[in-house]
Amino acid sequence: MIIVNLDVIMAKKKISSSELAYKVGITPANLSILKTNKGKAIRFSTLDKICKVLNCKPGDILEYREGDEEND
């Protein structure tokens, strides 16, 4: 299972959801979906923009956890 640690990085960088959504060019609702691990996918272009704004790497945001698979 892929875990999105976006809220942790945002707290460390002291940036609000609305500010990040604006700078990345996505809706606050879509950012919320990512933050709450409810998203099914993320575009590389969106991930790239998030990393640029937060000055981080994809591995800082995305984490793999084995054995936490959800049934689809």
TORPA-4810 file (N, C-alpha, C, O; in nm, 3 decimals):
<nodes>
NODE_1_0.085_-0.118_0.000_0.000_0.000_0.000_0.089_0.124_0.000_0.191_0.129_0.070_M
NODE_2_0.052_0.222_-0.077_0.125_0.348_-0.082_0.059_0.447_0.015_-0.061_0.471_0.009_I
NODE_3_0.139_0.503_0.102_0.093_0.602_0.200_0.144_0.739_0.158_0.262_0.754_0.123_I
NODE_4_0.057_0.838_0.161_0.095_0.975_0.126_0.118_1.052_0.255_0.026_1.072_0.334_V
NODE_5_0.242_1.095_0.276_0.280_1.170_0.396_0.285_1.320_0.369_0.369_1.391_0.424_N
NODE_6_0.197_1.366_0.285_0.197_1.506_0.244_0.175_1.600_0.362_0.238_1.705_0.370_L
NODE_7_0.086_1.563_0.453_0.058_1.650_0.567_0.181_1.669_0.656_0.200_1.777_0.712_D
NODE_8_0.263_1.566_0.667_0.386_1.575_0.749_0.483_1.675_0.686_0.538_1.761_0.755_V
NODE_9_0.504_1.661_0.556_0.596_1.752_0.486_0.543_1.895_0.488_0.619_1.990_0.506_I
NODE_10_0.412_1.910_0.470_0.353_2.043_0.473_0.373_2.109_0.609_0.401_2.229_0.617_M
NODE_11_0.359_2.032_0.716_0.378_2.086_0.850_0.524_2.129_0.870_0.552_2.234_0.927_A
NODE_12_0.617_2.046_0.822_0.759_2.079_0.835_0.794_2.206_0.757_0.877_2.286_0.801_K
NODE_13_0.731_2.223_0.641_0.758_2.339_0.556_0.669_2.459_0.591_0.684_2.567_0.533_K
NODE_14_0.577_2.439_0.684_0.488_2.545_0.731_0.410_2.609_0.615_0.413_2.730_0.596_K
NODE_15_0.340_2.524_0.539_0.259_2.571_0.427_0.117_2.516_0.444_0.098_2.400_0.481_I
NODE_16_0.020_2.600_0.418_-0.119_2.559_0.433_-0.166_2.482_0.310_-0.104_2.488_0.204_S
NODE_17_-0.275_2.411_0.327_-0.334_2.336_0.216_-0.375_2.429_0.103_-0.350_2.401_-0.015_S
NODE_18_-0.438_2.540_0.139_-0.484_2.632_0.035_-0.367_2.694_-0.041_-0.374_2.712_-0.162_S
NODE_19_-0.259_2.726_0.029_-0.142_2.784_-0.037_-0.076_2.682_-0.129_-0.038_2.715_-0.242_E
NODE_20_-0.061_2.558_-0.082_0.000_2.454_-0.165_-0.086_2.426_-0.288_-0.034_2.416_-0.399_L
NODE_21_-0.216_2.414_-0.269_-0.306_2.389_-0.382_-0.293_2.499_-0.487_-0.287_2.471_-0.607_A
NODE_22_-0.289_2.623_-0.441_-0.276_2.737_-0.533_-0.144_2.731_-0.610_-0.142_2.747_-0.732_Y
NODE_23_-0.034_2.708_-0.538_0.097_2.708_-0.601_0.116_2.590_-0.697_0.188_2.601_-0.796_K
NODE_24_0.051_2.478_-0.667_0.063_2.359_-0.752_-0.035_2.366_-0.869_-0.010_2.309_-0.975_V
NODE_25_-0.146_2.436_-0.849_-0.245_2.448_-0.954_-0.349_2.337_-0.953_-0.400_2.297_-1.057_G
NODE_26_-0.381_2.289_-0.832_-0.487_2.190_-0.817_-0.591_2.245_-0.721_-0.566_2.342_-0.649_I
NODE_27_-0.707_2.183_-0.720_-0.812_2.231_-0.630_-0.782_2.188_-0.487_-0.718_2.085_-0.466_T
NODE_28_-0.828_2.264_-0.389_-0.812_2.221_-0.249_-0.877_2.085_-0.223_-0.828_2.008_-0.140_P
NODE_29_-0.986_2.056_-0.294_-1.052_1.926_-0.277_-0.962_1.812_-0.324_-0.953_1.709_-0.257_A
NODE_30_-0.894_1.830_-0.437_-0.803_1.726_-0.486_-0.682_1.711_-0.394_-0.633_1.599_-0.374_N
NODE_31_-0.634_1.819_-0.340_-0.523_1.812_-0.245_-0.567_1.736_-0.120_-0.490_1.656_-0.066_L
NODE_32_-0.688_1.761_-0.075_-0.741_1.691_0.042_-0.749_1.540_0.018_-0.720_1.461_0.107_S
NODE_33_-0.789_1.502_-0.103_-0.795_1.360_-0.138_-0.656_1.297_-0.128_-0.642_1.185_-0.078_I
NODE_34_-0.555_1.368_-0.174_-0.418_1.317_-0.163_-0.375_1.306_-0.017_-0.319_1.205_0.024_L
NODE_35_-0.401_1.411_0.060_-0.357_1.415_0.200_-0.421_1.306_0.284_-0.359_1.258_0.380_K
NODE_36_-0.542_1.265_0.251_-0.615_1.166_0.332_-0.600_1.025_0.278_-0.673_0.934_0.320_T
NODE_37_-0.507_1.005_0.185_-0.481_0.873_0.128_-0.602_0.812_0.058_-0.615_0.689_0.053_N
NODE_38_-0.690_0.895_0.005_-0.808_0.845_-0.064_-0.790_0.845_-0.215_-0.876_0.796_-0.289_K
NODE_39_-0.679_0.899_-0.262_-0.654_0.904_-0.405_-0.611_0.769_-0.459_-0.549_0.690_-0.389_G
NODE_40_-0.645_0.745_-0.583_-0.608_0.621_-0.650_-0.483_0.639_-0.736_-0.416_0.542_-0.770_K
NODE_41_-0.453_0.764_-0.772_-0.340_0.792_-0.860_-0.299_0.938_-0.845_-0.374_1.020_-0.794_A
NODE_42_-0.179_0.966_-0.891_-0.131_1.104_-0.896_-0.049_1.119_-1.024_0.032_1.033_-1.057_I
NODE_43_-0.071_1.227_-1.094_0.006_1.253_-1.215_0.148_1.290_-1.176_0.172_1.357_-1.076_R
NODE_44_0.243_1.245_-1.258_0.382_1.281_-1.233_0.400_1.432_-1.238_0.481_1.488_-1.163_F
NODE_45_0.327_1.499_-1.325_0.340_1.645_-1.335_0.294_1.712_-1.205_0.354_1.810_-1.162_S
NODE_46_0.190_1.659_-1.143_0.143_1.712_-1.015_0.243_1.683_-0.905_0.274_1.770_-0.824_T
NODE_47_0.295_1.561_-0.901_0.396_1.524_-0.802_0.520_1.611_-0.818_0.580_1.654_-0.720_L
NODE_48_0.558_1.637_-0.943_0.673_1.722_-0.971_0.652_1.862_-0.914_0.741_1.918_-0.850_D
NODE_49_0.534_1.919_-0.937_0.505_2.053_-0.887_0.502_2.057_-0.734_0.553_2.150_-0.673_K
NODE_50_0.444_1.955_-0.673_0.440_1.948_-0.526_0.583_1.945_-0.472_0.615_2.017_-0.377_I
NODE_51_0.667_1.862_-0.532_0.806_1.852_-0.486_0.881_1.984_-0.504_0.962_2.022_-0.419_C
NODE_52_0.855_2.054_-0.615_0.921_2.183_-0.637_0.878_2.285_-0.532_0.961_2.356_-0.476_K
NODE_53_0.747_2.292_-0.505_0.696_2.389_-0.407_0.746_2.358_-0.267_0.782_2.448_-0.192_V
NODE_54_0.749_2.228_-0.231_0.789_2.189_-0.096_0.939_2.164_-0.083_0.989_2.136_0.026_L
NODE_55_1.011_2.174_-0.196_1.155_2.150_-0.196_1.187_2.015_-0.133_1.265_2.005_-0.037_N
NODE_56_1.125_1.910_-0.189_1.145_1.776_-0.137_1.153_1.676_-0.252_1.145_1.715_-0.368_C
NODE_57_1.168_1.550_-0.219_1.173_1.442_-0.317_1.046_1.359_-0.308_0.980_1.360_-0.204_K
NODE_58_1.009_1.288_-0.415_0.888_1.205_-0.410_0.890_1.106_-0.292_0.786_1.078_-0.232_P
NODE_59_1.007_1.054_-0.260_1.019_0.960_-0.148_0.990_1.022_-0.012_0.963_0.951_0.084_G
NODE_60_0.997_1.154_-0.005_0.960_1.222_0.120_0.809_1.223_0.138_0.759_1.230_0.251_D
NODE_61_0.737_1.216_0.028_0.591_1.225_0.029_0.525_1.087_0.025_0.427_1.062_0.094_I
NODE_62_0.581_0.998_-0.059_0.521_0.867_-0.080_0.598_0.759_-0.005_0.721_0.756_-0.008_L
NODE_63_0.526_0.671_0.062_0.586_0.563_0.139_0.515_0.432_0.106_0.392_0.428_0.093_E
NODE_64_0.592_0.325_0.092_0.534_0.193_0.065_0.530_0.113_0.194_0.630_0.101_0.265_Y
NODE_65_0.414_0.058_0.224_0.398_-0.030_0.341_0.343_-0.164_0.294_0.233_-0.171_0.239_R
NODE_66_0.418_-0.267_0.318_0.376_-0.401_0.277_0.274_-0.455_0.378_0.284_-0.432_0.498_E
NODE_67_0.177_-0.528_0.325_0.081_-0.596_0.413_-0.039_-0.513_0.452_-0.127_-0.564_0.521_G
NODE_68_-0.047_-0.389_0.411_-0.162_-0.304_0.443_-0.256_-0.291_0.325_-0.327_-0.191_0.312_D
NODE_69_-0.258_-0.392_0.240_-0.341_-0.387_0.118_-0.488_-0.380_0.155_-0.535_-0.449_0.245_E
NODE_70_-0.560_-0.294_0.083_-0.705_-0.286_0.099_-0.769_-0.364_-0.014_-0.718_-0.366_-0.126_E
NODE_71_-0.880_-0.428_0.014_-0.952_-0.501_-0.090_-1.028_-0.403_-0.178_-1.098_-0.315_-0.128_N
NODE_72_-1.012_-0.418_-0.309_-1.083_-0.332_-0.403_-1.214_-0.392_-0.443_-1.288_-0.334_-0.522_D
</nodes>
